[in-house]
């Protein structure tokens, strides 16, 4: 009888890896080796199954949750690294990775949050009280990860998320373990506290995620995980001492101190030591220290590291240090044609601005035929539509693929628009676009600087104008000796290498300038021959000014001589 019962118990727990710590350990060891995504998916399903049992918050169940969390940590970290290191992966793969990672962080936060709420309901008789400091620490950290992965997709966290985060910190304050230092996980070299993890979430939100790449957000998050303990919370406001405040009853994050009237539910954040740490790190980098030894991370490379440190200092420092807009924005409603893709933009610029007429002008006779149909039948007949398609087929073959956006605001240096997110999956920070606003004017060249996804399925796009009139150059790699033969459209037919397209955007003193070319074509010091309308000469590539999505903005030295007639 004993053997039969043992077999029944084993059969009963075979499908439930969360029945005990031993069962969980055996199940983890049987996960598919070498297939991180498949193993992670099973871990996620197990966590979802764990959260489905909402009425069981025992000490044994908490031990199982912590072991499951610890076992899934290497898989979660591997997927996060894969996501961050492959910025140009397909949209399908990006979506699959993002959802897998985000869902795990969300289920992890839910699980720890459930134990905290169970403890708050019956604190005196709770057997999980000794572990509550660590449970709260991991819950706050998990919610911080949930916020961060929203920012990776340029999304704003909902009010409910902020209220849950604020409520957790209030519990930590009330129970007296908001400042208790613990190792978040056994493999962590440094300790952390609940107040520090709360600060991490608040200050991460102060970064303008709509203007940052996921790698930059991750870099700042790593700094906050190490430095957030340098901040301090107070219940009373002290002038010139506090930079931020947070109202624990409102569904928003921290805000800058401007109004001296505050409620009792406000907490005031002093970041003086944090700002000093950023300054000292920058000075140490300038003195020759490596970023890894300073705790800035192995991926923090100069000069990008300097730029990110300066940006963090402005965003987390006093109000007068924040970067101001170059020019005032004006609300406006105006249609704008948009073309993306480096080759498409080069082809459009080569057309000399005639592309807009090809894209949108329609034969006036066809408009008259449509008008007659509307008056006679109340609709446009199929035969009229067929003639319209035939008349437009030839020109559109030469036109670059384009989109029509509605401009919502405009400034001297750019404009903003809202577009459907699902229909514009190519939108990325650093993407290059050509813009056309007014007829009979040249196409402008711009770069996507800000990208934010809002809840109604729209993406808010901010574009900076690099130049109002780009010029296409066909660059030929300079050789020591070459044969001279016939040229067709300025291209030497005897050359073994195809010319390199580039967009000329600015010139300084006749000797220096800036061009944009594909990233694969760049090498410092590389020289090209170029033919202009009345000049020919040599362009030598200098330093990279800016890196974009598949393109580079490069300074050039120019030596131009008039063409002999």
N, C-alpha and C positions, 0 to 999 in steps of 0.2 A: 504493500500500500504506500509506503514511504517513497519508493522509487517512482511510482505512478504520479504522485503529487508533485515530485520534483520535476518530472517531465512536463506536467501541465503548467507549472509555474514558468519553466523555461519557454514553453510555447506561447504563454500569455505575454511575456516580456520581449519576445523576439522582434515584434513589430513596434515596440516602444523603446527607443534607445535612451529615453529620459527617465526610466523607472528607477535607476540607481546609478551611483558613481561608477561602479564596476561595469555595468551594462554600457554606460556612456563611453568609457575608456575603450572597451572592445569594439564598439561601433565606430569610434573615431579611427582606430587602427585599421579598420576594414574599408575606409573611404578610398576611392580610386586614386592611386598614386600617379603623379605626373599629369593629372587633369585638374587644374586648380578650379576652373569654372564649374565643373561637375561636382567636385567636392564641396565647393562653396555653396552651390545650390542646395545640396542636401543639408548642410549646416543651417542655411536660412529656413528651409522647410521645418527642420527640427525646432528652431526658435519660434516660428509661427505656431507650431503645435504646442509648445510650452506656454505661449501667451494665451492660447485658447482656453486654458484651465485657469480662469480668473479667480476662483475661490480657494486656491491652494497656495498659501504664502507661508509655508513652514520652513524651519531651519534646513531640513534635508533638501527641499526644493531650491532654496537659495544656494546651497553648495553645488547643486547640479547646474544652476544657471551660471555661477562663476566659473565652473570648470568648462562649460560649453563656450562661454565667452573667451576664456583663455585658449582653448583648443582652436577656435575659429580665427584668432588674432593673426597668425601667419598667413592664412588664406586671404583675409580681408586686406592685409597690408600688401600682399602680392598683386591683388586686383587694383588697388589704389595706385601703386607704382606703374602698372601697365597703363592705366588711364592717363596719368600725368605725363608719361614719357612718349605717348603716341598722340600728339595733338592733331595730327592730320588723318586719323583713322576714319573709316566710313561712318556715316550717320547711324547705320544699323548697329554696328559694333559699339559705337559710342553710347547709344541708347541702352543697349543690353548691359554694358558694364556699369553705366551710371545707375540704372534701376537696381541691379544686383547689390551694388555697394550701398546705395541710399536705403534700400529696404532693410538691409541688415542693421544699419545704424538706427533706423527708426524702431525696429522690433526690439533691439537691444535697449534703447531708451525706454520703451514701453514696459519692458520686463522689470527693469530696476525701479521705474516709477511706481509700478504696482506694489512692490514690496515696501516702498516708502509710504504709500498711502495706507497700506495695511498696518504698518507700525504706528502711524499718526492716529489711526482709529482706536488702537488699543496699546498704548505705549507701556503701561505698567506690567501687563502680563506677557509681553512679547519676548520670545526667545531669540529673536534676531537683533536685539538692541546692541550687543557688542560689535556687530558687523555694520551698523548703520552708517558710521563715518565713511567706510570704504564704499558702501552701496551708494551713498549720496555723491561721493566723489566720481564714481563711474557713471552715475546717471547724468550729472552735469556735463561730464566730458562727452558722453554720447549725444546729448542734446546739442552741444557745441559742434560736433561732427555733422549732425543733421543740418544745422544752420549753414555750415561751410559748404556742404554739397549742394545746397540751394544756390549759393553764390556761384559755384562752378557753372551753373546753368543760367546765371544772370537773373535769378528769381529772388523775390523778396519773401521772407518767412511770414506766415500768417500771424494774426494777432493771438490766436490760441497757443501757438508755440511760445511766444514771448511770455504769455501769462503763466504757462506751465513752468517755464524757466524761472520766472520771478518767484513763483510759489515754492519751488524747490529751495531757492536761496533763503527764503523766509523761514522755512523749516530748519535749514542748517543753522541759521542765526539763533532761532528759538531754542534748539537742542544744544547749542553751545559747541558745535564742532565745525564751524565755518572756517576756522583757522588751523585746524588740526592737520599736521603734515604727515602724509602717508605716501608709500609707493603705489602709484596707480595700478601697475602690474608688476609682477616679480622681476621682469627683465628691465625695468626702468632704472636708470642710474641715479636720477634725482627724484626728490619727493615733490608732492603737489598738495594743494589744499582746496577746499570747496570754494573759498572766496576767489582764489586764483583762476579756477576753471570758469567761474561766473564772469570774472573780468575778461577772460579770453573770449567768451561769446559776445560780450558787450563791445569790446574794442575791435573785434573782427568786423562787426557791423559798421564801424566808423569808416572803414575803407570803402572807397567807391568801387564796389565789385564790378560795376558796369564798364569800368575802364581798365580792368586788370585781367590778365590771363590766369587760368587755374594754377599754373606753376607759381605765379607771383603771390596769389592768395595762400597757397600752401606754404610758401617761404615765410610769409608774415605769421601764419598760424604756428609754425615751428618756433618762431621767436617768442610768441605769446605763451606757448607752453612752458618755456624756460624763464620768461621774465615777468609773467603776470603777477607773481607773488610780490613784486616790487611796488605794486599799487596798494592803496589803503582806502578803506571805506569809513565814512563818518556819518553820523545821524544829524549833525548840524552843519549848516553852510558857513564856511569861513572865506571871506573875500580874498582873492588873489592866491588862494590855497587849493581850491577845487576847480578842475577843468570840466568835468562831466557830472551829471546827476541822472538818476534813474528813479522813476515812480513805479513801485512794485505793484500797483493796482491797475496799471495801464498796459495795453497790448502793444507796446513799442519798446525799442531798446534805449540805450543811453542817449542823452542830449546834452549839448553844450550849455553851460550856465550863463544865462542872460538875464532872467527875471529873478529878483531877490525873494519873491514870495513862493514858498514851498510848503507842501503838506507833510504830515508826520510819516507818511509812507515813502518818503523820498530818502535815497541814500546818495551820498556825495563822494565822488571818486577823485583821489589825489594821485596823479601820475608823475610827480616830480622826479622820483627815483628812476622810473621807467624811461623818461625823456633823457635823463643823464646817462643811463646805460646805453641808449642808442648813440648818443654823442661820443661816448668813450669807445664804442665798437667801431665807429667810423674813423676816429683818430688812430686806433690800433691798426686798422686796415691800411690807412695811409702810411703808417710807419713800417709796413711790411709783414705784419702778422697774417697768417692764413685764416680764411673764413671758417674752416673746420675747427681750428683750435679755439676760435672765439665763440664757438657754438652757433654760428650763423648757418651751418649746414654745408654739406659738400657740393650741393647744386648752386650755391651762392657764388657766382663768378663775377669778377670785375670786368667792365664797369657797371653791369646790371645791378650788382650788389649795392654800390654807392647810390644809384638812383632809387632803389627800393628803400634803403635806409632813410634817405632824404624824404621820400614820400610818406613813410610811416611817421617820421618826426613831425611832419606838417599835419597829418590826419589825427595824430594822438596828442599833439601839443596844443598850446593856447590858440585862440581864434585868430590872432593877428599873424600867425605863421602859416595859415592855410593859403593855398594857391587860389588866386582870383581869376575870374574869367577874362579873356583877352578883350572881349567886346560884349555889349549888351545884346541879348536876344530879343527879337520882336515876333510876336504872334502873327502868323500869316497862313493863309490857305492858298496853295499854289501847286499846280501839277509839275512834276519833274520826271524826266526820262533818265533811267539808270541802266548802265551796262557794267557787268563785272567780268573778271577774268583778264589776265595780262595780255594775252594774244588778241582777244576781242577788242580790248581798249586800243591797242596799237593799230589794229585794222581800222577802227573808227577814226582815230586821229589822222591816219593816212588819207582818209576820204576828205579831209579839209573842212569838216563841219557840215557837209552836205547830207550826212546820214539822217539827220532829223527830218529833213524833207522827205526822204525815202521812206522813213518809218511811218509818218503820220499824214502826209498830204494825200488827199484822194481827189481823183478827177472830178471837176465840177459837174460834168455831164452825168456822172454816176449819181451824184447827189440829187440832181434834177430828176433822174429816173426813179430814185427811191421816193422822192417827194410825190411824184405822180402816182406811184403805187399806193402810197398812204392815202391819197385823196380818193382814189377809185375804189380800193379794196379794203382799206383800213390796216393793211400790213404790206411788208415787202415780199414780193413773189420770189419763188426759187430761181426763176430765170434771171431776174435782176441780180440776186445774190451771186449766181454763178458767174455772170459777166464781171461783177466786182472782184471776185476771187481771181479771175483770169487777168484782169488789168493790174492787180497788185502782186501777182506771182513773180513777175520778172524783177521788179525792184527789190523785193524783200529778200531775194536770194543773195544780194550783195550787202544787205544790212546786217549789222551785228545783232544778236539776240538781245532784247532789251526788256525792261519792265517800266511800268508807269506808277510812280508813287505820288502821294499827296504830302507836300511839305507843310509842317505844322508851325515851325518857328525858324527864323533866319537871323544870322548875324554876319558881321563883316568877314569872318573866317570860316563859316560853315552853316549847316542847317540841321534840323531835326525832323524826323518823320516817324509814323507808326505804320507798320506793315504786318500782315498775317504771318504768324510764326511758322505754320505748317507749309505755307507756300514758298517760304524763303529759307530752306534749310541750309543754303550756302552761306548765310550770314555768319561771319566770324570777326572778332576783333582783329584789326590789322589788315582786313580785306580791302583791296583797291577797287575803286569804282570810278566810272566816268559819268558826269552829270550834265544834263542840258535843261536849262530853265526857260530861256527865251529864244524864240525863233530867230534865225539869221545871226546867232552868236556862236562862238566856238564852244566845244565841249570842255568842261572843267574837269580837273583831276582831283579826286578826294580819297580819303582813307577813313574807314570806320573806326572811330575812337571810343564810342560808348555803345553798349548793347544791354538792354534790360527787357526781360520777358514779364509781361503783366498778366493778370489773372484772366482777362477776357480773350485770350488766344492771340494777342498782339505782341509784337516786339517793338520797343522804342529804340530807334537808331539815331546816333549822333555822328555826323560826318564832318571832318575838317577838310577844308579846301587847301590843297598843296599848291596849285597854280591855276590861274584862270585861263591859260592858253598853253597847253603842253605842245611840244613839237617832237615828231618822230624822227629818230636817227637810226640809220643802218650802219652798224659798226663792223669794220673788217679788222680781224686780228693782224697786227703789224708784224711783218716778216722782214728779215735782213735782206733777203733777195727775193725777187718774184718776177714772173714773166708778165708782160703787159700785153693785153689783147683787147678784144672788143668788150664794151660794157653795155649792159641792158638795164635800164632804170637805175643806173649808178652802181651796178654790181659787176665786178670783173668776172667774166666767164671762165677765165683760166685759173681762178682761185680754187684751192682744194677745200676750203672751209666756207660754210654758209655764213652770211652776215648775221650779226647779233642785233635784234631790235632793242632799242632803248628809248626812253622818254626824257627829253631835256626839259627841266623845269625851272632853272634859275641860272643866272650868270653874275659874277662879281668881278669888277675891274678888268673885264676882258680876258683874264688869265685863269680864273677859277670858276667853277660852276657845280651844279648838282644834276645827276641823272638818276633815273630809276630803271633797273634792269632785273632780269630773273636772277634769283639767288645762285643758281648753278653756274652762272657766267662770271661770277666775281672771283677775282684773285688780286690781292694788293699789289700795286705796281704794274699791273697788266696794261698794255698799250694797244690802242685801236686807231686805225685810220678812219677818217670820216669825210664825206663830201657834203657840203652845204650848197646853197644856191649860188653864192659868189665866192665861197672860200673852201679850201680843203686844209686838212691839218691832222693833228694827232691828239687824242684824249688819253690821259694816263689816270687809271683808277687810284684813288687814295683811300682814306679810312671810310668805314661804314658809318653813316650817320644814323640810320634806322633800319631795323629788320621788320618786314611785314609778312603776310601770308603768302609765301612763295616768291617774294620780291625783296630787293634791297634798295635803299636810297644811299647813294654813294657820292662823295666829293670827287671832283676830277680837276686835273690840271690841263689847260687847253693851250695848244700852240696852233694858231690859225694863220694861214697865208692866203692872199687873194689869188684867185684862179686866173691864169694868163689866157688871154683871148687871142 
